[in-house]
């Protein structure tokens, strides 16, 4: 697994953990938690796109 794919997996795990914690809290997530979830979604999408296009420098 290359560095970019590993980063992508870490970001996905972090997002899932935030969502799971929000679900367990049984209240609305804080604005900060929602922002982190949304920011991760954007970053995940961007990284997936760059990986698919082969637009990242090789390491």
C-alpha positions as CSV (number, residue, x, y, z in Angstrom):
1,X,0.0,0.0,0.0
2,X,1.5,3.3,-1.0
3,X,1.6,6.4,1.2
4,X,-1.4,8.0,-0.5
5,X,-3.6,5.0,-0.1
6,X,-2.6,4.6,3.5
7,X,-3.5,8.2,4.1
8,X,-6.8,7.7,2.4
9,X,-7.6,4.7,4.7
10,X,-6.6,6.7,7.8
11,X,-8.9,9.5,6.8
12,X,-11.8,7.1,6.2
13,X,-11.3,5.4,9.6
14,X,-11.2,8.8,11.3
15,X,-14.4,9.9,9.7
16,X,-16.2,6.6,10.6
17,X,-15.0,7.0,14.2
18,X,-16.4,10.5,14.4
19,X,-19.7,9.4,13.0
20,X,-19.9,6.4,15.3
21,X,-19.2,8.7,18.3
22,X,-21.9,11.1,17.2
23,X,-24.4,8.3,16.9
24,X,-23.6,6.9,20.3
25,X,-24.0,10.4,21.9
26,X,-27.7,10.4,21.1
27,X,-27.6,14.2,20.7
28,X,-26.8,16.4,17.8
29,X,-23.0,16.4,17.1
30,X,-21.3,19.7,17.9
31,X,-20.5,22.1,15.1
32,X,-16.9,21.2,15.4
33,X,-17.6,17.5,15.0
34,X,-19.8,18.2,12.0
35,X,-17.2,20.4,10.4
36,X,-14.5,17.7,10.9
37,X,-16.8,15.0,9.3
38,X,-17.5,17.3,6.4
39,X,-13.9,18.4,6.0
40,X,-12.8,14.7,5.9
41,X,-15.5,14.0,3.3
42,X,-14.1,16.7,1.0
43,X,-10.5,15.6,1.6
44,X,-11.3,11.9,1.0
45,X,-13.1,12.7,-2.3
46,X,-10.2,14.9,-3.4
47,X,-7.6,12.3,-2.6
48,X,-9.6,9.5,-4.3
49,X,-9.9,11.6,-7.4
50,X,-6.1,12.4,-7.4
51,X,-5.3,8.7,-6.9
52,X,-7.6,7.6,-9.7
53,X,-6.1,10.2,-12.1
54,X,-2.5,9.4,-11.2
55,X,-2.0,13.1,-10.5
56,X,0.1,12.6,-7.3
57,X,3.9,12.5,-7.3
58,X,5.3,9.0,-6.9
59,X,7.1,8.4,-3.6
